[in-house]
């Protein structure tokens, strides 16, 4: 058995295991101990070498029931000691998440448990850079996919409301004339202003266009959900995280149009299933303003000229912060890196326990 260069109590315990095996070598012939990355959990495996002759030229008693039971007991003892040792070493024998990692045995001596990127441990800055570069390329290529395409309604809003009997043709024509004369404002706004319809019905009609529910802000608390996304996204894309149901479903509200790209990015980043819906205009604006004044996670805006430059900057940021986990997703023309600085408790992260970095990816 090779003696590894562990210091202090770790070395003495390994010697105790070796001595145990040596003392029992007469009763347990044919045993071989191996230490390596192929071991299942403990990093150490003690398994019988079947068919190998013992010291006196006789086949060991490995085939007998009594010997097999003793062998299993020895394996359990060795396994438990290996687990205890690994816990003390703090992940010394963890596998690097980079499939191209060529560190081999060197990574066993690297006393670093962090950073973690997209659920995988990076044993060196080189491996972090490799994983980050692949992630940046993946997200940049995602531009122009189906979720980014502009949604086109099959039925205009005015015709839909006429068809449902909520307004008549004359009321629609009057609202369109007012909208054209002023050159601004939504059709629903002018219908409400002329008294043809109320605001909740307009919201219901827009929801019908999008095929989504109308959400309420009942029991909404801005401070409880500001960690869902950066303040920049909340402001720029007109979103409002309303509540999390059963620790699994996030209800994301919008004013007059859904944003599937943002919803998908939040779903990938948080692991929550996102259900999007509309919120009545006046209610949305009031709660959105109140939310923007709440506390958000720290965020950094970074300009980068190319994907390689973004990957290099991201790598330095992750290596400096050493997060317990980090993830990269695309939101329209932005790349969003989130770093968890400590383990997350519950479905929603703590505002002080995360850090966001946002890159413009439009020209990458």
BELMOBEL-V748887 format. One record per backbone hydrogen bond with DSSP energy under -1.0 kcal/mol. NH is the residue of the N-H (numbers start at 1). CO is the residue of the C=O. E is the energy in kcal/mol with one decimal. If there is no record, write none. Layout:
nh = <NH	NH>
co = <CO	CO>
e = <E	E>
This chain:
nh = <6	10	12	13	14	15	16	17	18	19	20	21	22	23	24	25	28	32	34	36	39	45	47	49	50	52	54	57	64	68	69	70	71	72	73	74	75	76	77	78	79	80	81	82	83	84	85	86	87	88	89	91	94	97	101	106	107	108	109	112	116	117	118	120	122	128	129	130	131	132	133	134	135	136	137	138	139	140	141	143	145	148	149	160	161	162	163	164	166	167	172	173	174	175	176	177	178	179	180	181	182	183	190	191	192	193	194	195	196	202	203	204	205	206	207	208	209	210	211	212	215	220	224	225	228	234	235	236	237	239	240	242	245	248	249	250	251	252	253	254	263	264	265	266	267	268	269	270	271	273	275	277	278	279	284	285	286	287	288	289	290	291	292	294	300	302	310	311	312	313	314	315	316	317	318	319	320	321	322	324	325	327	329	331	334	335	336	337	338	339	340	341	353	355	356	357	358	359	361>
co = <4	7	8	9	10	11	12	13	14	15	16	17	18	19	20	22	24	47	45	43	36	34	32	30	48	49	58	54	61	64	65	66	67	68	69	70	71	72	73	74	75	76	77	78	79	80	81	82	83	84	85	86	91	121	98	103	104	105	106	110	323	120	326	117	115	124	125	126	127	128	129	130	131	132	133	134	135	136	137	140	142	145	146	156	157	158	159	160	161	161	168	169	170	171	172	173	174	175	176	177	178	179	186	187	188	189	190	192	191	198	199	200	201	202	203	204	205	206	207	207	278	217	221	222	225	230	231	232	233	234	253	251	249	245	245	273	243	275	240	277	259	260	261	262	263	264	265	266	267	248	250	252	213	254	280	281	282	283	284	285	286	287	288	291	356	358	306	307	308	309	310	311	312	313	314	315	316	317	318	340	340	338	336	334	331	359	329	357	327	355	325	353	350	339	298	337	300	335	333>
e = <-1.5	-1.2	-1.3	-2.1	-1.9	-2.2	-1.8	-2.1	-2.3	-3.0	-2.4	-2.2	-2.4	-3.0	-1.6	-1.2	-1.8	-1.7	-2.3	-1.2	-1.4	-2.4	-1.7	-3.3	-1.1	-1.6	-2.9	-1.9	-1.3	-2.2	-2.2	-2.1	-2.6	-2.2	-2.1	-2.3	-2.5	-2.3	-2.2	-2.6	-2.6	-2.6	-2.1	-2.2	-2.3	-2.4	-2.2	-2.4	-2.2	-1.8	-2.2	-1.2	-1.8	-3.2	-1.8	-1.8	-1.1	-1.5	-1.5	-1.8	-1.5	-2.8	-3.8	-1.6	-2.0	-2.1	-2.5	-1.9	-2.3	-2.6	-2.4	-1.9	-2.0	-2.7	-2.2	-2.1	-2.3	-2.5	-2.0	-1.3	-1.5	-1.8	-1.1	-2.1	-2.1	-2.0	-2.6	-2.0	-2.2	-1.1	-1.8	-2.3	-2.2	-2.1	-2.2	-2.1	-2.0	-2.3	-2.3	-2.4	-2.1	-2.2	-1.7	-2.2	-2.2	-2.3	-2.0	-1.1	-2.2	-1.6	-2.4	-2.1	-2.2	-2.4	-2.4	-1.7	-1.8	-2.0	-1.3	-2.2	-3.3	-1.9	-1.0	-1.4	-1.6	-1.8	-2.3	-2.9	-2.3	-1.2	-1.7	-2.9	-3.1	-2.2	-2.2	-2.8	-2.7	-2.3	-3.0	-1.9	-2.3	-2.5	-2.1	-2.5	-2.1	-2.4	-2.2	-2.7	-1.8	-2.7	-2.9	-1.9	-2.2	-2.6	-3.1	-2.5	-1.6	-2.2	-2.9	-2.0	-1.8	-2.2	-2.1	-1.9	-1.8	-2.6	-2.2	-2.6	-2.3	-2.2	-2.8	-2.3	-1.9	-2.2	-2.7	-2.6	-1.7	-2.3	-2.7	-2.3	-1.1	-2.1	-2.1	-2.8	-1.9	-2.7	-3.4	-3.2	-2.4	-2.7	-3.0	-2.8	-1.4	-2.0	-2.9	-2.7	-3.0	-2.7	-3.6>
